[in-house]
Amino acid sequence: MKERDSLKIDENGHLTVGGCDVVRLRERYGTPLYILDEADVRERAAAYRAALSAYAGESLVLYASKALSCLAIYEIADEEGLGADVVSGGELYTALEAGMPADKLYFHGNNKTPKEIEEGLRAGVHAFVSDTPSELSLIDALAREAGKKAPVMLRLNPGIEAHTHRFIQTARVDSKFGFSMDDGAALAAVEQALSLPNLQFLGIHCHIGSQIFELKPYGLSIRRMADFMRLLADKGIEVRELNLGGGFGVTYTAADKPLSPQACAAFVVKEVTDALTKRQLRLPKLLIEPGRSIVGEAGVTLYTAGAVKEIKGVKTYVSVDGGMFDNPRYALYQAEYEAVPADRMREAPTETVTLAGKCCESGDMLVIDAKMPKLRRGDLVAVLTTGAYNYSMASHYNRNLVPPTVLVRDGCAQYIVRPEGYLDLTAKDERLQKKKEKL
Ligand SMILES: Cc1ncc(COP(=O)(O)O)c(C=O)c1O
């Protein structure tokens, strides 16, 4: 475990997050429990903002709220001077409810529904980020009905895909996301956006992947975007905003060596400035959209160990009181995590176990090959770096309750997502009725 000021081991061998002993957190809030370290979130958000503000033009860090969306996280993002990227009516609603100014919201998504577009127009989002001709036409039509001009940015596919430690450069045209830059689709989209009377073309966007540890592919995509901006400038088309997406990596296991938010943002500033200056282009407003790297490492999920199943000579399963309903990422794509014996942190590991969830799915695992002291029923187990894409991907599978989230800082805690009860599970159910509606 990588310790930091707000993630430590105390003198009793207990894990502490934000100055709170996890043993106390379990006594007070129970398990499974999502814990979010406020200081870590704020530090990372502030570091991105400070480093991006070295850019000579206007700049804004957008928190990619798909990583974790709830009222408090937008409040924190807003207080730290960030805007947000939202991808659904639900995220937009939550951000607005939290008090985030609509003008700092960018509405993404490859298939926004007419209702969502209307909601974005009504709220006055800063821009819709679009990547299909038919959606551009739809936004134009709905903007006309609303008597507004809709600001749009175009998501482009620079033909670079970066994931984890490797990246590939392709001329892929089969991605679900983005107008291809290789087959003329990107230019055609800009021309379409300019020709539609109820759209205002603001600029271009790209996002090349997730868990990026190496900045080379970023540099490459920046140069591709700059080339495209030069081409547009030659046609007299101005790009006022350039959004380079998110995707910066975090530490899930010891093998992951992410760069700091400062290093990532400083790299972007330098590369964009160099690429645009070299091509004699004016500096547009610069945006980046980190999600995981703001909230990921701040999250810890606390579980209580239950059934232990030892299959002699094969493996030992330790099942916990959570699983794929609070963290589906192993089941989805074999995501790796580090687990720790949260109330016995000073004990040396003696066993290799598989941490399993409690759902009726063979693939419901949390951590494969976790090194642990001999775990007993009732022990506390923490899975680290669960702040991103855990709560936001949680479900009620098997009618399990989505765990609450507590925000911790300086030894104090508060719910930012309250616990559910069984009543919540049936709240929207209807009993069978004798007469159904005639349609
Ligand atoms: C368009 C866009 N921006 C930003 C992000 C955030 O990525 P990350 O959480 O890896 O920083 C994503 C993630 O899928 C995305 O699709």
Ligand as a Chemical Component Dictionary entry (heavy atoms), coordinates in Angstrom:
data_LIG
# 
_chem_comp.id                   LIG 
_chem_comp.type                 NON-POLYMER 
_chem_comp.pdbx_formal_charge   0 
_chem_comp.three_letter_code    LIG 
# 
loop_
_chem_comp_atom.comp_id 
_chem_comp_atom.atom_id 
_chem_comp_atom.alt_atom_id 
_chem_comp_atom.type_symbol 
_chem_comp_atom.charge 
_chem_comp_atom.model_Cartn_x 
_chem_comp_atom.model_Cartn_y 
_chem_comp_atom.model_Cartn_z 
_chem_comp_atom.pdbx_ordinal 
LIG C1 C1 C 0 -14.917 11.700 -23.093 1  
LIG C2 C2 C 0 -14.316 11.283 -21.806 2  
LIG N1 N1 N 0 -13.700 12.208 -21.050 3  
LIG C3 C3 C 0 -13.152 11.896 -19.860 4  
LIG C4 C4 C 0 -13.180 10.589 -19.389 5  
LIG C5 C5 C 0 -12.569 10.306 -18.055 6  
LIG O1 O1 O 0 -11.575 9.371  -18.104 7  
LIG P1 P1 P 0 -10.751 9.039  -16.777 8  
LIG O2 O2 O 0 -11.739 8.791  -15.695 9  
LIG O3 O3 O 0 -9.981  7.812  -17.125 10 
LIG O4 O4 O 0 -9.898  10.228 -16.486 11 
LIG C6 C6 C 0 -13.786 9.588  -20.151 12 
LIG C7 C7 C 0 -13.819 8.198  -19.679 13 
LIG O5 O5 O 0 -14.311 7.286  -20.253 14 
LIG C8 C8 C 0 -14.374 9.943  -21.402 15 
LIG O6 O6 O 0 -14.979 9.034  -22.172 16 
# 
loop_
_chem_comp_bond.comp_id 
_chem_comp_bond.atom_id_1 
_chem_comp_bond.atom_id_2 
_chem_comp_bond.value_order 
_chem_comp_bond.pdbx_ordinal 
LIG C1 C2 SING 1  
LIG C2 N1 SING 2  
LIG C2 C8 DOUB 3  
LIG N1 C3 DOUB 4  
LIG C3 C4 SING 5  
LIG C4 C5 SING 6  
LIG C4 C6 DOUB 7  
LIG C5 O1 SING 8  
LIG O1 P1 SING 9  
LIG P1 O2 DOUB 10 
LIG P1 O3 SING 11 
LIG P1 O4 SING 12 
LIG C6 C7 SING 13 
LIG C6 C8 SING 14 
LIG C7 O5 DOUB 15 
LIG C8 O6 SING 16 
# 
